[in-house]
Amino acid sequence: MSRLIRCDSGLHQYDSTKHSRCPYCAVPTLSIVSDELIQKDALITDKKPFMANETKKTKLVSNKKPEMNDVRDEVAKKSGEYGEKKTKLNRTSSGYRPVVGWIVIVSGIGKGKSIEIYEGVNTIGRGGSQDIRLSFEHGQEDHEIARNLQAKITYDPRGKTFYLQHGEAKNLTYLNEQPVMELKVLTPYDKIEMGNSALLFVPLCGEQFVWEVDS
């Protein structure tokens, strides 16, 4: 015969012949005990307890190694590489000189080649220290041209003018078939001769174009 009794909480009735305790209060009872244990543990460890109704925040960590492009992009963003850049020439930068023209070899060794002329003084010769070096592949050189300071080409950015002057060589330098005995002003497509070679002067800067420079 069933025997109904009321549970300790006073909320439920259950058959005492089938159950030793209220089957309805079992889960809440365990929850209360669990919460009490959690509270006690929190007091011991001095940590905030994690309740059942709280959402645990988990930080996902990827084991994937970053690609090299990703690393470069990150560095570029931090350094401002991908930002808008407005670059102007800066003559005060160490070792930096803008190109202002060219000489083109029209006769002799290296025929057809062009060499850049830079702002300021440009020394001409066969040596490695010369700004305009007349030495080419496989040691091809016009040995009638001095190794150092055969001549100089100078560009004055203030006056927007090119000049030619003879250097320290014993062999003369010629401009439009006339010997260069003093400083000469160069004009577009002037012919410069030294040794057994002929060079054509081709300017970039002048009245039609100048580099914009930081003040």
KOLMARDO-559999 format. One record per residue: z, y, x of N, C-alpha, C in turn; residue number from 1. Coordinates in pm, 1 decimal. Each point is the difference from the previous one (the first is absolute). Layout:
        nup     nnorth      neast       caup    canorth     caeast        cup     cnorth      ceast     i
          Z          Y          X          Z          Y          X          Z          Y          X   NUM
...
end
This chain:
        nup     nnorth      neast       caup    canorth     caeast        cup     cnorth      ceast     i
        0.0     -118.9       85.6        0.0      118.9      -85.6        0.0      123.7       89.0     1
      -86.6       94.3      -35.0       -6.7      122.5       77.9      121.9       85.9      -22.1     2
       32.6       74.0      105.3      115.4       89.8       -9.4      -43.0      135.0       56.7     3
      -19.7       95.9      -89.0      -45.8      131.0       40.7      117.4       87.5       39.2     4
      -13.0       60.1      114.9      101.0       94.9       44.0      -69.4      125.6       51.1     5
       76.5      112.6        7.3      -56.0      126.0       48.4       25.1       12.1      150.0     6
      -98.4       50.7       69.5       10.4       13.9      146.8       97.7      109.1       36.2     7
       33.7        9.0      126.2       97.5       98.4       47.3      -46.1      142.8      -20.2     8
     -129.7       17.6        2.5      -49.9      137.3      -17.6        4.5       44.1     -144.3     9
       18.6      -97.8      -91.0        6.2       31.4     -142.5     -134.1       26.5      -62.1    10
     -108.6      -25.6       75.0     -133.9       31.2      -49.6      -71.7     -121.7      -56.2    11
       38.2     -121.3       40.9      -75.1     -119.7      -39.2       94.1     -109.6      -50.1    12
      -58.0      -93.8      -74.5       66.5     -124.6      -36.9      -80.2     -116.7       55.3    13
       69.3     -103.6       46.4      -71.2     -115.2       53.7       77.9     -125.4      -31.1    14
      -65.8     -115.4        7.5       60.5     -130.2      -29.6       75.2      -46.1      123.1    15
      134.7       -6.9       -9.3       82.7      -36.0      115.0      -11.9     -148.4       36.5    16
      -51.2      -81.4      -96.5      -15.6     -143.1       30.5     -123.3      -23.9       87.0    17
      -92.4       97.4        0.9     -121.9      -14.3       79.0        1.7       86.1      126.0    18
       72.1      107.8       -3.7       -0.7       91.7      113.1      142.0       29.9       43.0    19
       23.8       -0.1      128.0      132.8       31.8       51.7       24.0      150.6        4.3    20
     -109.1       77.3       -8.2       10.9      146.1       -4.0     -118.7       54.7      -76.4    21
        8.4      124.9      -30.2     -105.7       62.1      -81.4     -133.0       -4.4       74.5    22
      -98.7      -65.5      -59.4     -131.1       -7.6       67.8      -72.7      132.9        0.8    23
       41.7       88.8      -94.0      -68.3      129.6       -9.5       53.2      101.5      100.4    24
      124.0      -16.6       39.1       60.6       95.1       94.7      -17.3      -43.2      145.2    25
      -63.6     -115.9       22.0       -6.2      -54.8      136.9      -74.4       92.5       94.6    26
     -118.7       44.4      -41.2      -81.9       84.2       87.7       63.3      134.4       27.2    27
       49.5       69.9     -105.1       68.3      127.3       26.0      120.9      -15.9       87.9    28
       73.0     -113.8      -19.3      118.2      -22.8       82.0      -36.5      -10.0      146.3    29
     -108.8      -74.2       28.2      -46.3      -13.0      138.0      -45.6      134.2       54.1    30
      -65.6       80.4      -86.8      -47.3      131.5       40.8      116.0       90.1       37.6    31
      109.6      -10.4      -83.3      116.7       83.6       27.7       63.5      -41.3      131.6    32
       11.7     -131.9       20.3       58.2      -50.0      125.2      -85.0       42.2      117.7    33
     -136.1      -10.6      -17.8      -92.2       36.4      108.4       15.1      146.4       35.1    34
       10.9       85.7     -103.6       14.8      143.4       24.4      130.7       30.3       69.4    35
      106.7      -72.9      -39.1      129.8       21.1       63.4       -5.2      -38.1      147.1    36
      -66.6     -113.0       27.7      -12.8      -41.7      139.6      -81.2      100.7       80.3    37
     -106.4       51.8      -64.3      -84.2       99.7       67.3       79.9      124.8       31.8    38
       83.0       44.1      -96.9       82.5      117.7       21.3       97.8      -21.5      113.6    39
       61.9     -120.6        5.4       93.3      -30.8      107.6      -71.7        0.0      133.8    40
     -121.1      -59.7        2.1      -77.9       -3.6      124.5      -36.1      140.5       45.6    41
      -28.1       87.5      -96.3      -34.4      138.5       33.4      117.3       71.1       62.6    42
      121.0      -28.2      -46.8      118.3       62.3       57.8       23.4      -45.7      141.7    43
      -29.5     -127.9       27.3       21.5      -55.1      133.8     -103.2       52.4       98.8    44
     -128.5       -0.5      -42.5     -109.3       38.2       91.1      -30.0      147.9       -3.9    45
       60.6       74.1      -96.2      -24.8      143.9      -15.6     -147.2       29.0      -24.5    46
      -68.9      -90.0      -75.4     -139.4       18.4      -33.5      -15.1        8.9     -151.1    47
      -99.6       71.4      -43.0      -26.4       12.5     -142.3      -50.3     -132.4      -53.2    48
       64.3      -55.7     -106.5      -42.7     -129.8      -52.7     -134.2       10.7      -69.3    49
      -76.0     -109.8        4.4     -129.1       -5.3      -68.2       20.4      -63.6     -136.8    50
      -14.4       78.6     -106.5       20.7      -46.8     -135.1     -124.9      -66.3      -54.7    51
       20.4      -83.5     -102.6     -110.8      -76.2      -56.7     -102.6       89.3      -64.8    52
       43.0      115.7      -52.5      -92.4       89.2      -69.6      -65.8      101.4       92.2    53
       23.4      -10.7      127.7      -61.3       90.6       95.4     -126.7      -62.6       57.8    54
      -91.3       84.7       39.1     -124.5      -45.9       61.0       11.0       13.3      150.9    55
      -16.5     -109.0       66.5       11.8        1.3      145.3     -128.9       51.5       62.1    56
       14.6       96.6       88.0     -116.0       59.2       66.5      -27.8      -73.5      129.9    57
     -121.3      -49.6       11.0      -38.1      -78.9      117.3     -113.2       69.1       73.2    58
       15.5       18.9      130.0     -103.6       61.4       83.0      -88.5     -108.9       55.7    59
     -127.8        9.0      -35.5      -94.3      -99.8       46.1      -42.8       31.9      142.5    60
        4.1      -98.6       84.3      -39.4       16.6      139.5     -119.6      -88.3       26.9    61
     -108.5       63.1       47.0     -121.3      -75.9       27.8       -0.9      -44.2      144.7    62
      -39.4     -126.1       19.7      -11.8      -53.6      135.5     -136.2       28.1       61.4    63
      -86.9       63.8      -79.3     -134.3       28.0       49.3        3.0      110.5      103.1    64
      -63.8      -25.0      113.0       -5.7      101.3      105.2     -100.0      108.0      -38.6    65
       30.8      126.8       29.4      -93.7      107.2      -36.2     -127.9       -9.8       80.9    66
     -110.4       27.8      -66.7     -128.3        2.1       69.0       -5.8      119.3       95.2    67
      -83.1      -12.9      104.4      -11.5      107.0       98.2      -50.4      128.0      -63.1    68
      -93.3      -12.7      -97.1      -51.1      119.8      -66.3      108.6       69.6      -79.0    69
       90.6      -80.9      -61.0      110.1       59.5      -73.8       91.1       78.2       92.5    70
       24.8      -57.0      118.4       84.7       68.0       98.1      -64.5      130.0       44.7    71
     -129.7       -4.7       26.4      -71.0      120.6       43.4        0.8      106.3     -108.7    72
      -19.1      -44.6     -126.9        1.7       95.4     -110.2      135.2       67.1      -11.7    73
      106.8      -79.6       16.9      134.2       55.2      -11.5       25.8      102.3      109.4    74
      -43.4      -32.8      121.8       15.9       92.9      112.0      -81.6      125.5      -23.5    75
     -121.7      -19.6      -53.1      -87.5      114.4      -24.9       59.2       93.3     -104.6    76
       62.5      -59.3     -104.8       59.9       83.5     -103.5      114.4       82.3       55.6    77
       83.6      -65.2       85.2      114.5       70.3       56.3      -42.3      108.2       97.1    78
     -107.6      -24.2       73.4      -44.0       97.0       99.3      -91.3      106.7      -57.6    79
      -41.2      -18.1     -127.9      -87.2       98.4      -63.2     -145.2      -15.9       36.4    80
      -35.0     -120.5       50.6     -138.0      -20.7       44.5      -98.0        9.5     -116.0    81
       42.6      -45.2     -120.8      -90.0        0.0     -113.2        3.5      131.0      -77.8    82
       76.7       95.4       48.5        5.6      128.5      -67.8     -124.3       81.7       27.4    83
      -12.9      111.1      -67.9     -114.3       87.1       20.5        8.1       63.4      137.2    84
     -107.3       -8.2       73.7       -0.5       52.5      136.0     -108.1      106.0       13.0    85
       37.0      113.3       54.3      -94.2      106.4       31.0       10.0       25.1      149.4    86
      -94.9      -55.2       72.3        7.2        3.8      145.3      -85.2      113.0       55.1    87
       62.2       76.9       85.6      -71.8      105.0       71.3       11.5      -28.0      149.1    88
      -93.1       53.5       75.8        3.9      -18.7      144.3      113.0       82.2       59.9    89
       63.9      -55.6       97.2      112.2       68.5       64.0      -22.9        0.0      150.5    90
      -40.0      114.1       53.5      -29.7        6.9      142.8      125.2      -13.5       85.1    91
      118.0       17.4      -61.6      122.5       -8.6       77.4       45.3     -143.8       20.9    92
      -60.9      -98.7      -71.0       36.4     -139.9       17.4      -37.8      -45.9      139.8    93
       88.6      -72.6       63.0      -22.1      -43.1      138.0     -122.0      -89.6       10.9    94
      -94.6       40.9       86.7     -116.9      -82.5       27.8     -107.6        4.3     -106.7    95
       13.7       81.5     -102.9      -97.9        1.4     -108.5      -94.5      118.3       13.2    96
     -130.7      -31.2        0.5     -101.8      103.9        5.7     -112.5      -38.3      -94.1    97
      -38.4       86.8      -91.8     -106.7      -34.8      -93.8     -137.3        0.5       65.8    98
      -89.1      -82.5      -53.0     -139.0       -2.7       45.2      -69.4      127.2      -47.1    99
      -73.6       63.1       90.3      -69.4      124.7      -35.5     -150.3       -8.1       22.9   100
      -46.7     -111.3       56.4     -143.1      -15.8       25.1      -28.2     -124.9       81.6   101
     -124.5      -12.1       46.1      -41.0     -117.0       78.0     -102.6       40.9      105.0   102
      -10.3      -82.9      102.2     -117.9        5.8       85.4      -73.0     -132.7      -17.8   103
     -129.6        6.2       -5.3      -82.6     -119.7      -17.6      -87.8      -14.2      123.9   104
        4.8     -118.2       60.3      -79.3      -23.9      120.7     -143.4      -28.3      -43.3   105
      -91.1       86.3       40.5     -140.2      -12.4      -40.9      -88.0      -48.4      113.5   106
       56.6       -6.1      120.6      -77.0      -49.0      114.4       96.1      -51.1      106.0   107
      -37.3     -111.9       65.3       84.2      -55.9      104.9       84.2     -117.3      -49.2   108
       94.0      -42.2       82.6       86.5     -113.2      -32.4       89.2       35.0     -120.4   109
        3.5      -91.0      -97.4       75.0       25.0     -122.2      -80.9       71.0     -106.1   110
     -130.5        4.2       16.4      -86.9       69.0      -94.9       24.7      -49.6     -142.9   111
       13.7       94.2      -92.8       22.8      -33.7     -140.8      146.8       -0.1      -40.0   112
       89.7        4.8       96.7      143.1        0.0      -30.1       49.2      142.3      -22.2   113
      108.7       10.4      -78.8       62.4      129.9      -23.8      145.8       -5.6       43.7   114
       51.2      113.9       44.4      139.2       10.3       44.0       61.4      122.5      -65.8   115
      123.1      -15.4      -47.5       65.4      107.3      -74.1       47.1      113.0       91.4   116
       -6.7      120.2      -53.5       55.8      118.9       64.4      122.6       40.4      -79.9   117
      108.3       31.5       70.5      124.7       34.5      -67.4       33.0      147.5       18.3   118
       89.3       46.3      -82.8       44.1      138.4        8.3       64.2       27.2      135.8   119
      -23.8      118.0       55.0       53.6       34.7      130.7      -98.0      -34.8      110.5   120
       53.6      -28.8      119.4      -82.5      -27.4      118.0      -31.9     -148.7        9.0   121
     -126.6      -33.4       21.9      -45.7     -137.4       16.1      -65.9      -15.8      136.7   122
       58.9      -81.1       86.2      -59.0      -24.6      131.1     -107.5     -106.8      -11.9   123
     -104.2       14.0       83.2     -113.6      -93.0       -2.8      -11.5      -67.7      136.1   124
      -14.7     -132.2       -0.3      -17.0      -74.5      124.4       -4.4     -149.7      -28.0   125
       -3.5      -80.0      107.2       -7.3     -145.8      -14.7      137.4      -66.3        0.7   126
      102.1       71.1       44.1      132.7      -57.4       15.7       72.5      -22.9     -132.1   127
       98.6      -92.6        4.3       74.6      -35.7     -120.1       87.1      110.6      -55.0   128
       31.4      100.1       79.6       86.4      109.6      -46.2      -77.5      112.5      -67.6   129
     -133.2      -12.1       -3.7      -82.0      107.4      -55.2       -6.1       -7.2     -152.5   130
        0.2      116.4      -64.9       -7.9        3.5     -146.3     -136.2      -49.1      -48.7   131
     -104.2       42.4       67.6     -135.0      -48.1      -30.6      -42.3      -88.5      117.2   132
       21.0     -130.5      -18.0      -21.7      -94.4      109.7     -140.4      -58.9       -7.5   133
      -79.1       25.6      103.2     -138.1      -49.6        5.5       -3.6     -129.8       80.8   134
       66.0     -101.5      -53.2        2.6     -133.1       59.2       -8.2      -99.8     -114.3   135
      -87.8     -102.1       14.0      -31.0      -84.2     -114.7       18.1     -148.2       32.1   136
      -47.6      -86.8      -90.6       21.0     -143.0       14.5      -53.7      -51.9      132.9   137
       74.0     -100.8       50.3      -40.5      -69.1      123.5       -9.1       95.1      119.8   138
       80.0      105.5       -3.9        5.1       91.3      113.8     -122.4       87.0       16.5   139
      -78.3       15.5     -105.6     -119.3       83.4        9.9       39.3      147.3        8.2   140
      -43.7       65.5      106.3       34.5      139.9       22.6     -114.0       72.8       69.6   141
       -6.2      129.0      -23.1      -90.8       86.0       76.0       80.4       50.7      120.2   142
      -23.5      -59.3      115.6       81.0       30.2      118.3      -28.0      138.5       57.5   143
      -96.3       70.8      -54.8      -24.4      137.2       41.5       95.4       96.8      -70.3   144
       71.5      -51.8      -99.0      100.6       80.4      -70.8      134.7      -23.6       68.0   145
       75.8      106.0       22.9      129.6      -11.8       66.3       96.4      -84.0      -83.5   146
       91.2      -68.8       67.9       97.9      -81.8      -70.6       94.5       89.0      -82.4   147
       38.5      112.0       58.0       90.5       91.8      -69.2      -53.4      142.7        7.2   148
       12.8       69.8     -113.1      -32.9      142.5       -8.4     -143.2       33.4       43.9   149
      -96.0      -74.0      -56.0     -138.2       41.2       17.5      -21.8      132.9      -73.2   150
       58.4        9.5     -120.8      -12.2      122.3      -78.8      110.1       -0.5     -106.4   151
        7.2      108.1      -77.4       96.9       10.8     -109.0      -67.8       58.7     -122.9   152
       36.0      -54.9     -115.8      -38.0       60.0     -127.7      129.6       39.6      -69.4   153
        7.7      125.4      -42.5      121.0       51.8      -62.4      -31.6       52.6     -138.9   154
       86.3      -35.0      -96.5      -13.5       57.7     -134.0      120.1       88.7      -26.7   155
      -28.8      126.9      -34.1      103.2       97.7      -33.3        9.9        9.4     -151.8   156
      109.5      -54.1      -63.0        8.7        0.8     -146.5       16.0      140.1      -59.3   157
       54.9       92.8       76.2       15.3      135.8      -51.4     -134.6       71.4       -7.5   158
      -76.2      -14.8      104.7     -131.5       64.8        1.5     -108.9      -85.9      -58.8   159
       32.2     -128.5      -32.5      -98.0      -95.3      -55.5     -122.2      -10.4       91.1   160
       27.2       -8.2      130.5     -108.0        4.6       98.8       16.7     -112.6      101.7   161
     -113.9      -56.5       43.1       -4.3     -101.6      104.4      -47.6       63.0      131.1   162
       57.6      -48.0      110.6      -38.4       49.9      131.9      -29.5     -116.8       93.1   163
      -89.5       24.1       94.8      -31.2      -97.0      106.0       20.9       67.3      134.7   164
       65.3      -71.1       91.8       13.8       50.2      136.1      -10.4     -114.8       98.8   165
      -50.2       30.8      117.0      -11.9     -100.9      105.2      138.7      -28.7       55.7   166
       19.3     -125.3       47.8      128.8      -39.7       53.8        4.1        9.6      151.4   167
       47.3     -108.5       64.5       18.2       -0.9      145.3     -103.6      -85.3       70.9   168
      -98.8      -49.9      -72.6     -100.8      -88.3       58.9      -97.3       77.5       88.9   169
      -51.2      -72.3      101.5     -101.0       61.2       87.7     -133.7        8.5      -71.7   170
      -29.2     -102.4      -83.4     -125.0        3.3      -76.6       14.4       97.8     -115.9   171
      -99.2       79.6      -22.9        6.4      104.6     -101.2       -9.8      -55.6     -141.9   172
       44.0       82.9      -93.3      -14.4      -27.0     -143.3      -97.2      103.8      -54.8   173
      -90.7      -46.4      -89.4     -102.4       89.5      -52.9       12.7       13.5     -151.4   174
      -25.8      120.6      -48.1       -2.7       26.9     -143.4     -137.5       54.8      -34.4   175
      -72.5      -78.6      -81.9     -137.5       38.3      -36.3      -82.3       32.9      125.3   176
       16.1      -89.6       99.7      -76.3        2.4      125.7       40.0      113.1       93.3   177
      108.9       69.8      -31.1       49.3      105.1       88.0      135.0      -42.1       57.6   178
       23.0       22.7      130.0      126.6      -41.1       60.8      117.1       78.4      -58.6   179
      110.2      -71.4      -19.4      119.7       62.8      -56.0       83.4       52.9      115.6   180
       -6.2      130.1       23.2       72.7       62.7      110.1      123.5       75.7      -50.2   181
        7.9       18.0     -131.8      113.5       69.7      -60.5       19.8      -56.3     -140.6   182
      105.0       46.4      -68.8       29.3      -47.9     -134.8     -115.2       34.3      -94.1   183
      -47.5     -103.0      -74.5     -111.1       18.1      -91.7       41.7      -36.5     -142.4   184
      -52.0       75.3      -97.8       24.3      -32.3     -140.6     -101.2     -104.4      -43.7   185
       50.5     -105.3      -67.0      -87.5     -105.5      -49.4      -43.5       28.9     -142.3   186
     -123.6      -32.7      -30.9      -52.6       10.7     -135.1      -49.0     -138.4      -43.1   187
      -12.1      -23.8     -130.6      -38.4     -133.2      -47.7     -128.2      -52.9       65.2   188
        6.0     -125.4       43.2     -111.2      -74.4       58.3      -44.3       53.1      135.7   189
       92.0       66.5       69.2      -28.3       34.3      139.5      -11.6     -127.8       82.2   190
      -83.3        4.7      103.4      -20.6     -114.0       87.9       77.1       21.1      129.5   191
       88.4      -95.7       30.0       81.8        5.3      121.4      -47.0     -111.3       92.6   192
      -27.2       34.4      125.1      -47.2      -99.8       96.8       96.0       -7.4      117.6   193
       27.1     -121.6       45.0       82.0      -25.5      118.5      -42.4     -133.3       57.9   194
      -10.2       -6.1      132.5      -50.0     -121.4       63.3     -138.5      -33.2      -51.6   195
      -17.9     -125.8      -44.0     -127.8      -42.9      -56.7        8.7      -14.4     -152.2   196
       95.6       65.6      -61.9       24.8      -14.2     -143.6      -17.8      132.9      -72.0   197
      -38.7      -10.5     -126.5      -13.2      117.7      -86.9       83.7      -22.8     -125.2   198
       77.0      101.7      -36.7       90.2       -8.3     -114.2      -36.4      107.1     -101.2   199
        6.7      -33.5     -128.9      -27.0       95.7     -105.5      132.9       38.9      -64.9   200
       22.8      130.0      -14.4      124.5       50.3      -58.3      -14.5       11.5     -151.7   201
       90.4      -69.3      -74.1       -2.0        2.5     -147.2      138.0       44.0      -49.1   202
       12.2      123.2      -50.9      132.4       48.3      -44.1       35.6      -47.2     -140.5   203
      130.1      -10.7      -25.7       51.2      -20.4     -134.7       64.6      128.9      -49.9   204
       85.7       56.0       81.9       70.4      122.6      -39.8      -81.9      123.0       36.1   205
       27.1      106.5      -70.2      -71.2      126.4       22.3       10.3       84.7     -124.6   206
     -102.0       76.3      -26.1        1.2       89.2     -115.7       -6.5      -77.0     -132.0   207
      -59.7     -119.8        1.9      -16.4      -76.9     -122.5      120.5      -88.4      -32.1   208
       81.9      -33.0      100.5      113.4      -91.1      -21.8      107.6       22.8      104.1   209
      126.4        1.4      -45.9      114.9        2.2       91.0      106.6      -89.5      -60.3   210
       82.4      -59.7       85.1      111.0      -80.5      -48.4      109.0       90.5      -55.9   211
       54.8      -39.8     -115.8      113.9       71.9      -55.4      125.0      -49.5       70.9   212
       76.4       92.3       55.5      111.8      -37.3       87.4      130.2       54.4      -55.0   213
      108.4      -80.5       13.7      132.3       46.1      -41.9       38.9      122.7       79.6   214
       65.3       93.4      -65.3       45.1      121.9       69.7      125.4      -31.1       78.7   215
end
